[in-house]
Amino acid sequence: MSAQPEATAASSKAAHPTPDTQAPLGTATNSSGNKVTVATIWLDGCSGCHMSFLDMDERLVELAQKIDIVYSPLVDCKTLPEQVDVGIIEGSISNEEDLHKAKLFRERCKLLVSLGDCAVNGNVPAMRNAFKLDNVYERAYLENVNIHPQIPTQGVPALLQTVLPVHAVVDVDVFIPGCPPQADTIHYVLSELLEGRVPEPLRMTRFGA
């Protein structure tokens, strides 16, 4: 099997997520007076964090008066704009496509949020890191009950050697742990950002909560 791509990351940075103190924390409010633009994406995750986002229920109506979701699997906006106020990433970095999308979000989003344990520390997807990548492919595609066992290569992003949290490949401004984070926590973070304050999610949640 050909060598797989790998993402470059400092181990200390991956092990100890800390906000970028130079990032524009607390400045999500659009200076033009327009609604704050928000983009969301899920990478290697189960979409549970996005379900928690939806669990804000009627509070979404309130938020809709202040934010405009310009890109998300939750809405019919499938092209990421060149400039976005707040980007929210669910899921870990597991393959080439995840890596590309995370870098694109960082490039285009003024403020970046890691949502949920998979984005914050790798969580369940990172369990494969204990095994060699070749063994992972074999277990998933060759050892299962398939009529024609084969490892897919056409149209499938190549896996990275190890699964990484988002902050291991790009700078992250706000971390919201939880599996998934509660809707109250997500609402709190967005509300604080809209008020121009730096949110403290760990006051309301924890890893695995």
C-alpha positions in Angstrom: 0.0 0.0 0.0 1.3 3.5 -0.9 2.4 5.8 1.9 -0.5 7.8 3.3 -0.4 11.6 3.8 0.2 13.1 7.2 -0.5 16.4 8.8 2.3 18.3 10.5 1.6 19.3 14.1 3.5 20.0 17.3 2.7 17.3 19.9 2.6 19.8 22.7 0.0 21.9 20.8 -2.1 18.8 20.1 -2.0 17.6 23.7 -2.8 21.0 25.3 -5.5 23.0 23.5 -5.2 26.7 24.3 -6.9 29.6 22.5 -4.7 31.8 20.3 -4.4 34.9 22.4 -3.8 37.0 19.3 -7.1 35.9 17.8 -10.1 38.3 17.8 -11.9 36.7 20.7 -15.0 38.6 21.8 -15.2 40.5 18.5 -17.7 38.5 16.6 -20.1 41.4 16.2 -20.0 42.6 12.6 -18.7 46.2 12.6 -21.0 47.1 9.7 -24.0 46.5 11.8 -25.2 43.6 9.7 -26.0 40.1 11.1 -23.0 38.1 12.3 -22.2 35.4 9.7 -21.8 31.9 10.9 -20.5 28.8 9.1 -20.6 25.2 10.5 -19.2 21.9 9.3 -18.7 18.4 10.5 -15.6 16.4 9.6 -15.0 13.0 11.2 -17.8 13.0 13.7 -21.3 11.6 14.2 -23.2 14.9 13.7 -24.3 14.8 17.3 -22.9 18.2 18.0 -25.0 19.7 15.2 -28.0 17.9 16.6 -27.3 19.7 19.9 -27.2 22.9 17.9 -30.7 22.2 16.7 -31.7 21.4 20.2 -31.6 25.1 21.1 -35.1 24.9 19.7 -37.0 28.2 20.0 -33.8 30.0 20.9 -32.8 29.5 17.3 -35.5 31.9 16.3 -34.0 34.5 18.7 -30.5 33.9 17.3 -31.8 34.1 13.8 -32.4 37.8 14.4 -28.7 38.3 15.1 -26.8 35.7 13.0 -26.9 34.5 9.4 -25.9 30.9 8.8 -24.1 31.2 5.5 -22.7 27.7 5.2 -23.8 24.5 7.0 -25.1 21.0 6.5 -28.2 22.3 8.4 -29.1 24.8 5.7 -29.2 25.0 1.9 -26.0 27.0 1.6 -23.3 24.8 0.2 -20.6 27.2 -0.8 -18.3 28.7 1.9 -18.1 32.5 1.5 -14.7 34.2 1.3 -15.2 35.9 4.6 -17.1 34.6 7.6 -17.3 36.0 11.1 -17.6 32.8 13.1 -16.7 29.3 11.9 -17.7 26.2 13.9 -16.1 22.8 13.3 -17.4 19.5 14.6 -15.3 16.3 14.2 -11.7 15.4 14.1 -9.1 15.6 11.3 -8.9 12.0 9.9 -8.3 12.3 6.2 -7.0 14.6 3.4 -10.4 16.2 2.9 -10.9 17.0 6.6 -7.4 18.6 6.6 -8.3 20.7 3.6 -11.6 21.8 5.0 -10.2 22.8 8.4 -7.5 24.9 6.7 -10.1 26.6 4.5 -12.3 27.4 7.5 -9.3 28.9 9.3 -8.4 31.0 6.3 -11.9 32.4 5.8 -13.3 32.6 9.3 -12.5 35.5 11.6 -13.0 33.4 14.7 -12.9 29.6 14.8 -14.7 27.3 17.3 -14.0 23.6 18.0 -17.3 22.0 18.8 -17.4 18.8 20.7 -14.8 16.2 22.0 -13.9 14.9 18.5 -12.9 18.4 17.4 -11.2 19.2 20.7 -9.3 16.0 21.4 -9.9 13.4 18.7 -12.3 11.4 20.9 -13.7 8.2 19.3 -12.2 8.6 15.8 -8.8 8.8 17.4 -9.1 5.3 18.9 -7.6 4.0 15.7 -4.4 5.8 16.5 -3.4 2.7 18.6 -3.2 0.6 15.4 -1.1 0.7 12.2 -3.0 2.3 9.4 -2.7 -0.8 7.2 -4.3 -2.9 9.9 -7.2 -0.4 10.2 -7.8 -0.7 6.4 -7.7 -4.5 6.6 -10.1 -4.7 9.5 -12.6 -2.3 8.0 -12.6 -3.5 4.4 -11.1 -7.0 4.1 -11.9 -8.9 7.3 -15.6 -8.0 7.3 -18.3 -10.0 5.5 -18.2 -8.6 2.0 -19.0 -10.2 -1.3 -16.0 -8.6 -2.9 -13.6 -7.4 -0.2 -11.4 -4.6 -1.3 -9.9 -1.4 0.0 -11.6 1.6 -1.8 -9.3 4.0 -3.6 -11.6 5.8 -6.1 -13.2 8.9 -4.8 -12.3 8.2 -1.2 -10.1 10.7 0.7 -6.9 9.0 1.9 -6.7 8.6 5.7 -4.0 10.4 7.6 -1.6 8.2 9.6 -3.2 9.5 12.8 -6.4 11.2 13.7 -5.9 14.8 15.0 -7.9 17.4 16.9 -8.6 20.5 15.0 -6.1 22.7 16.9 -3.3 20.4 15.8 -3.5 21.7 12.3 -5.0 25.2 12.6 -5.3 27.8 15.3 -8.6 27.6 17.3 -10.1 30.5 19.3 -12.8 28.8 21.4 -13.0 25.2 22.6 -16.4 23.7 23.5 -15.9 20.1 24.9 -18.6 17.6 25.4 -19.9 14.5 23.6 -22.0 16.2 22.5 -22.0 19.6 24.2 -25.4 20.6 25.6 -27.6 23.0 23.7 -27.4 25.4 26.7 -23.6 25.5 26.3 -23.7 26.2 22.6 -26.3 29.0 23.1 -24.2 30.5 25.9 -21.0 30.6 23.7 -22.9 32.2 20.8 -24.6 34.7 23.0 -21.3 35.7 24.6 -19.7 36.2 21.3 -22.6 38.3 20.0 -22.2 40.5 23.1 -18.5 40.9 22.4 -17.4 38.9 25.4 -14.9 36.0 25.6 -17.0 32.9 26.5 -15.8 30.4 29.1 -17.5 27.1 28.1 -15.8 25.1 30.8 -18.0 26.8 33.3 -20.9 24.9 31.8 -19.5 21.7 30.3 -16.6 19.2 30.5 -15.0 16.5 28.4 -17.4 13.7 27.7 -20.4 15.6 29.2 
